[in-house]
Amino acid sequence: MAIKILITRSIKQEVAPVVRPLIVELRSHAMRQPGYISGETLKCIDRPGEYLVISTWESVNDWNKWLASQERIILEDKIDSVTGKSTEYGTYVQLGN
């Protein structure tokens, strides 16, 4: 059963040019992981500096393997150190499944 991961980040405008390439690199690595289906990155209009990544995975197990991988942890740590805030995650499944 496919799952959706919602990843939110607060990024101040002055650090956005540093963080955006890291997010692109993170997504590039995720795309090569078993079970990765798709993803998109959105910038909030109502709350400047808020970004949302929605990624779709074949299973929770596939997502958890990527979540625990060293390459993801290293990149996430870089992002969090630049933004000064922890990235937040939510795991969702389509209603009725």
C-alpha positions as semicolon CSV with decimal commas, in nm:
position;residue;x (nm);y (nm);z (nm)
1;M;0,000;0,000;0,000
2;A;0,145;0,335;-0,106
3;I;0,206;0,598;0,160
4;K;0,262;0,973;0,150
5;I;0,526;1,147;0,356
6;L;0,472;1,515;0,433
7;I;0,793;1,694;0,523
8;T;0,777;2,052;0,646
9;R;1,060;2,297;0,687
10;S;1,079;2,659;0,795
11;I;1,347;2,837;0,595
12;K;1,435;3,202;0,642
13;Q;1,480;3,396;0,320
14;E;1,847;3,472;0,389
15;V;1,941;3,101;0,410
16;A;1,708;2,975;0,133
17;P;1,981;2,996;-0,136
18;V;2,194;2,758;0,073
19;V;1,911;2,521;0,166
20;R;1,741;2,480;-0,172
21;P;2,035;2,296;-0,335
22;L;2,053;2,065;-0,033
23;I;1,683;1,983;-0,070
24;V;1,735;1,912;-0,440
25;E;2,029;1,686;-0,356
26;L;1,826;1,506;-0,090
27;R;1,544;1,445;-0,336
28;S;1,788;1,326;-0,600
29;H;1,917;1,061;-0,358
30;A;1,562;0,966;-0,253
31;M;1,462;0,909;-0,615
32;R;1,719;0,630;-0,640
33;Q;1,585;0,443;-0,336
34;P;1,385;0,122;-0,364
35;G;1,017;0,197;-0,318
36;Y;1,032;0,566;-0,407
37;I;0,742;0,658;-0,638
38;S;0,731;1,037;-0,665
39;G;0,778;1,367;-0,490
40;E;0,716;1,737;-0,514
41;T;0,838;2,043;-0,324
42;L;0,600;2,329;-0,251
43;K;0,654;2,678;-0,111
44;C;0,371;2,815;0,103
45;I;0,209;3,137;-0,020
46;D;0,034;3,213;0,311
47;R;0,336;3,153;0,537
48;P;0,659;3,281;0,379
49;G;0,952;3,056;0,447
50;E;0,744;2,741;0,491
51;Y;0,819;2,456;0,252
52;L;0,636;2,128;0,211
53;V;0,772;1,817;0,044
54;I;0,524;1,545;-0,045
55;S;0,680;1,214;-0,135
56;T;0,509;0,889;-0,222
57;W;0,657;0,552;-0,131
58;E;0,544;0,198;-0,202
59;S;0,545;0,108;0,168
60;V;0,625;0,233;0,517
61;N;0,914;-0,011;0,521
62;D;1,069;0,151;0,210
63;W;1,033;0,496;0,366
64;N;1,180;0,381;0,699
65;K;1,486;0,237;0,525
66;W;1,546;0,571;0,354
67;L;1,473;0,761;0,677
68;A;1,740;0,558;0,860
69;S;2,001;0,579;0,582
70;Q;2,325;0,761;0,656
71;E;2,318;0,963;0,333
72;R;1,975;1,103;0,422
73;I;2,072;1,174;0,782
74;I;2,386;1,361;0,675
75;L;2,196;1,583;0,430
76;E;1,909;1,641;0,673
77;D;2,156;1,742;0,944
78;K;2,310;1,996;0,705
79;I;1,967;2,141;0,626
80;D;1,866;2,157;0,992
81;S;2,195;2,320;1,093
82;V;2,152;2,594;0,830
83;T;1,785;2,657;0,911
84;G;1,832;2,623;1,287
85;K;1,513;2,414;1,303
86;S;1,432;2,046;1,291
87;T;1,256;1,907;0,987
88;E;0,912;1,766;1,067
89;Y;0,771;1,447;0,917
90;G;0,424;1,296;0,890
91;T;0,335;0,957;0,740
92;Y;-0,006;0,928;0,574
93;V;-0,210;0,666;0,398
94;Q;-0,512;0,721;0,177
95;L;-0,840;0,699;0,371
96;G;-1,013;0,370;0,315
97;N;-0,694;0,164;0,293
